[in-house]
Amino acid sequence: MKKQIQTWMLIAFLGTAFTATAQEKVITVNQLPKTAQSFISSHYAKSPVSLVKSEKETLSPLEYKVVLQDGTEIEFDEKGNWTEIDGKRNAVPTAIIPAAIKAHVNKSFPNNEIVELKKKKKGYEVELTSGIDLKFDAKGKFLKIDD
């Protein structure tokens, strides 16, 4: 019994140690990678930046999170490439959306806009204004409606 308690205490301590090493810092737009700065100025010039954070978690690469005044949240990887755009109720700019995804949404869901776009290793995840979630492969081919 004593051995079990010690083991659980060690696990709890190690879990806390890994959590404690995560770092989040508020930074300025100028401290973002140039790629991210260019993306924001090209696609979101009319919506001022409210907050920029750099996030570094244990065993994960550095990431950046940008919050705009209209509520849109954009996440970037360590190189400044976008990985997620959450417009809340605002549409994601069409210039960002891969052509095949845009075409599928326009054809199959004509009264919807894309309000969230996530770039994953194996493809894209999309949320529409109606709340429907869609999955696409890396080339933009429709895979399924996600539950």
FINU-943283 format. One record per residue (C-alpha): x, y, z. Coordinates in steps of 0.2 Angstrom, whole numbers, plus 5000, padded with zeros to 4 digits. Last residue first. Example, Ala and Ser with C-alpha at 12.3 -4.5 7.8 and 13.67 -1.06 7.14 Angstrom:
2
506849955036/506249785039/
// end
This chain:
147
489950734821/491150764806/490350774789/491550674778/493050664766/492950804754/494450824743/495450974748/497150904743/497750874761/496050784764/494450864769/493350854785/491750954788/490951024803/489151084802/488851234814/487651324802/489051454800/490151324793/491651234802/493051164792/494451034796/495851014784/497050884779/498250744785/499450854795/498050974801/497651144795/496051214804/494751324796/493351404806/491951524800/491751454783/490151524775/488451444773/486951474761/487651364747/488151214757/488451074744/489051184729/489851334739/490651214752/491351104739/492051244728/492851324743/493651164749/494351134731/495051314730/495951304747/495251444759/496451584762/495851694748/494051664754/494351764770/493651664785/491951714789/491551804805/490451714818/491951654828/493251684815/494351544821/495851524810/497051374813/498751324808/499451484800/501251484795/502351594805/503851484806/503551424824/501751384820/500351504819/498651524827/497351644822/495851704833/494451814826/493551914840/493252074830/494752154839/495952024833/496751884844/498451814838/499151654845/500951594842/501651424843/503351364849/503651184846/503051054858/503950934870/503451054885/502351194880/502951354872/501651484868/501951654861/500451774863/499751924853/498252024858/497052154851/497652154833/496652284822/495352214810/495452304793/497152234788/496552054791/497051964775/498652044769/499252124785/498951974795/499751854783/501251974781/501551974800/501351784801/502751764787/503851894796/503851784812/502951874826/503951994837/503252144827/501552094832/501952124850/502251994864/501151914878/502051764885/501551584888/502651454895/502351274898/503651214911/502451204925/501451074916/502850954915/503350974933/501550944938/501450784929/503050724937/502450764954/500750674951/501650524945/502850524960/501450544972/500550394964/502150284965/502350334983/500550294987/500750124979/502350084988/501450125005/500050005000/
// end
